[in-house]
């Protein structure tokens, strides 16, 4: 048994063990195979460290009173709502027109839309111009790392998913909501219905999903809040990792704003995968038997390549 084999096997053991730990956390779970191929699997080792050193309880919903610095947002919810609704009326809260938003790309198919205020660095220029009061408010709170207005139309939903990065927590403030139990989020199976002027904190790395079973559009302030950690060293590491990921996933509201490398790569991959997907679907329709045979063959090839890498 060589050192190389032990090292490679150790890496695989840590990776698969971390993914299983994330998968088994909480009551609601994604299908096992899906959990291993979602982007949350890539962050599983890092996220396990975040949970280990977390300064807040490991549960779906968190006590918002532990974050008194966020009071200023709730106290000014009507000011924030006024700016949000003006952007909504003028069509600024929208989907990524160039498929360059890796974090929320799948949501756009459901009618979900957003307008970024700041993203792990500094406010977006368009936000400073169009909603200066809200930008000033979120920028005054150091642990608000990302913020946006998020819209979900009536009759829509978001499928069960878990966010990939445990270095932050999620904050929602209701701005213009149906004020109905029929417009709600489930976090690890526990339900919360949005109300105007009311807020909620939750851990977005638990499996969660959304249903808006009304005919009213829901608009909220959506923020990423730095996860409190018990270790000063882990806090410094998390801030550096968050800053790096923030630059890499920098979004845009308007064409003249910078787009991060991950979002650029995502846009290219979408164009490429759309072309490949078209050819695969055409092949499947024309050769259904061959398609059924090739799928397990490809799985065997991947398993063989993994075996060769190990040994």
ABEGO torsion letter per residue (X at the ends): XBAAAAAAAAAAAAAAAAAAAAAABEABBBBAAAAAABAAAAAAAAAAAAAAABABBBBABBBAAABAAAAAAAAAAAAAAAAAAAAAAAGABBBBAAGABAAAAAAAAAGBBBBBABBGBBBBAAAAAABAAAAAAAAABAABABBBBBBBBBGBBBBBBBBABAABBBBBBBABBAGBAABBBBBGGBBBBBBBGBBBBBBAABBBBBBBABABBBBBBBBBBBBBBABAAAAAAAAAAAAAAAAAABBBABAABBBBAAAAAAAAAAAAAAAAAAAAAAAAAABAAAAAAAAAAAAAAAAAAAAAAAX
